[in-house]
Amino acid sequence: MNIDANKIGISSAVSFGLLWVVCTAAVHVIPYPMMMLTGHMIHADLSTQGWTLTFLGFLTGLVSWVAMAG
């Protein structure tokens, strides 16, 4: 069985890109619960923090994650 590195790279990039879009949409729709979830994952009290969500930040994150995953 041969492993095709190009197919793995493309599928990883698409998967990470979709995950980024879903997570960003969740932050946009329900910001406080997502902040609490993030705080629990990193064991920190983030209740006084807030999200700064811009379109440029969304695009930068999307391109970065896709490039790193691919």
C-alpha positions as CSV (number, residue, x, y, z in Angstrom):
1,M,0.0,0.0,0.0
2,N,1.4,3.4,-1.0
3,I,0.8,6.5,1.0
4,D,0.3,9.6,-1.1
5,A,1.7,12.6,0.7
6,N,-0.1,15.0,-1.5
7,K,-3.5,13.5,-0.7
8,I,-2.7,13.5,3.1
9,G,-1.6,17.1,2.9
10,I,-4.7,18.3,1.0
11,S,-7.1,16.4,3.3
12,S,-5.4,17.7,6.4
13,A,-5.5,21.3,5.1
14,V,-9.2,21.0,4.2
15,S,-10.0,19.4,7.5
16,F,-8.2,22.1,9.5
17,G,-9.8,24.8,7.4
18,L,-13.3,23.5,8.0
19,L,-12.6,23.1,11.7
20,W,-11.4,26.8,11.8
21,V,-14.6,27.9,10.1
22,V,-16.8,26.0,12.5
23,C,-14.9,27.2,15.6
24,T,-14.9,30.8,14.4
25,A,-18.7,30.6,13.7
26,A,-19.2,29.2,17.2
27,V,-17.2,32.1,18.7
28,H,-19.3,34.6,16.7
29,V,-22.6,33.0,17.6
30,I,-22.0,32.1,21.3
31,P,-18.9,34.0,22.4
32,Y,-19.3,33.6,26.2
33,P,-19.8,29.8,26.3
34,M,-16.8,29.5,23.9
35,M,-14.7,31.6,26.2
36,M,-15.7,29.5,29.1
37,L,-14.9,26.3,27.1
38,T,-11.5,27.7,26.2
39,G,-10.8,28.6,29.8
40,H,-11.6,25.1,31.0
41,M,-9.4,23.5,28.3
42,I,-6.3,25.6,29.4
43,H,-7.2,25.6,33.1
44,A,-7.5,29.4,33.3
45,D,-10.2,31.9,34.4
46,L,-11.0,33.8,31.3
47,S,-14.4,35.2,32.5
48,T,-13.0,38.8,32.4
49,Q,-11.6,38.4,28.9
50,G,-13.4,38.9,25.6
51,W,-13.0,37.9,22.0
52,T,-11.9,40.3,19.3
53,L,-13.2,38.7,16.1
54,T,-12.5,40.5,12.8
55,F,-12.7,39.4,9.2
56,L,-9.0,40.0,8.8
57,G,-8.3,37.9,11.9
58,F,-10.6,35.1,10.5
59,L,-8.7,35.1,7.1
60,T,-5.3,35.2,8.8
61,G,-6.2,32.3,11.0
62,L,-7.7,30.3,8.2
63,V,-4.7,30.8,5.9
64,S,-2.3,30.0,8.7
65,W,-4.0,26.8,9.8
66,V,-4.4,25.6,6.3
67,A,-0.8,26.3,5.5
68,M,0.5,24.6,8.6
69,A,-1.7,21.6,8.2
70,G,-1.0,21.1,4.5
